[in-house]
Amino acid sequence: MICPKCKKNDTRVLDSRETDGHRAVRRRRECEGCAHRFTTFERPEITKFLVIKKDGARESYDREKVEKGIWKACEKRKVTEEQVTKVINELEEEWASIGKEVPSKAIGEGIMEALKGLDEVAYIRFASVYRQFKDIDTFKKELQKLGKDV
């Protein structure tokens, strides 16, 4: 492992623990060169799949892109990193079971459904961008639907 501070390749593991419901290994490392300590996470590689966009274009699935979108919706909300990680892990398992190609609609709808259970404000924020609300009436209708679901 390369040290993020001095870029040397001499690091040693100080501590290893299972985390994220036994889905990942957290390793505490120390650089032999500069004594900088840092943490790494080791996860099994999920089944790679392609995302089929609305226009038919295909691109590789990017976990970071999904995570950024969820965090943007959850900004200034009482949502923990553990909750977001759990949601993403569950969604990735669901999407990978669809096949090698997953429509972006399935990804967007999955995220919205997960956010609805996690935080209603985050759900509305994500839905307003994902569904491209054009005016206040569309926004009101979504709020009314949310009120009926509760």
Stockholm file with secondary structure:
# STOCKHOLM 1.0

chainA/1-150         MICPKCKKNDTRVLDSRETDGHRAVRRRRECEGCAHRFTTFERPEITKFLVIKKDGARESYDREKVEKGIWKACEKRKVTEEQVTKVINELEEEWASIGKEVPSKAIGEGIMEALKGLDEVAYIRFASVYRQFKDIDTFKKELQKLGKDV
#=GR chainA/1-150 SS CCCTTTCCSCEEEEEEEEETTTTEEEEEEEETTTCCEEEEEECCCCCCCEEECTTSCEEECCHHHHHHHHHHHTTTSSCCHHHHHHHHHHHHHHHHHHCSEEEHHHHHHHHHHHHHHHCHHHHHHHHHHHTTCCSHHHHHHHHHHHHHHC
#=GC SS_cons         CCCTTTCCSCEEEEEEEEETTTTEEEEEEEETTTCCEEEEEECCCCCCCEEECTTSCEEECCHHHHHHHHHHHTTTSSCCHHHHHHHHHHHHHHHHHHCSEEEHHHHHHHHHHHHHHHCHHHHHHHHHHHTTCCSHHHHHHHHHHHHHHC
//
